[in-house]
Amino acid sequence: MSRQRGEPCPILRRVCAVGGDRGRVHELSGGAHIGPYGGPLLLADGANIPPAEVTWLQGHSAFFNTIDVFGGTKVVPQAAVTQAANTAWGAGNWS
């Protein structure tokens, strides 16, 4: 099955959220983890998810069911994880 560039994967089971210092080991391990699933590696910016990542989460939430987070709470604060999950599935609709 082929798809056009930019077209979402029909079954995207995972998405990664990674934060903090760009270019660090968290991004390397996150990229290696998410690669086989065909999902993107989204980067948090401190306690916030940048606008481009928010837009992606809003437009693709029907195509994934998991957000994997790489890095401890100093790298990806709980506020960023909460924002990503709330953006994808709505407040209170995830655990």
Sequence and secondary structure as in RCSB ss.txt:
>XXXX:A:sequence
MSRQRGEPCPILRRVCAVGGDRGRVHELSGGAHIGPYGGPLLLADGANIPPAEVTWLQGHSAFFNTIDVFGGTKV
VPQAAVTQAANTAWGAGNWS
>XXXX:A:secstr
    TT   SS   EEEE SSTTSHHHHHHHHHHGGGT  EEE BTTB  HHHHHHHHHHGGG   EEEES TTT
S HHHHHHHHHHHH TTS  
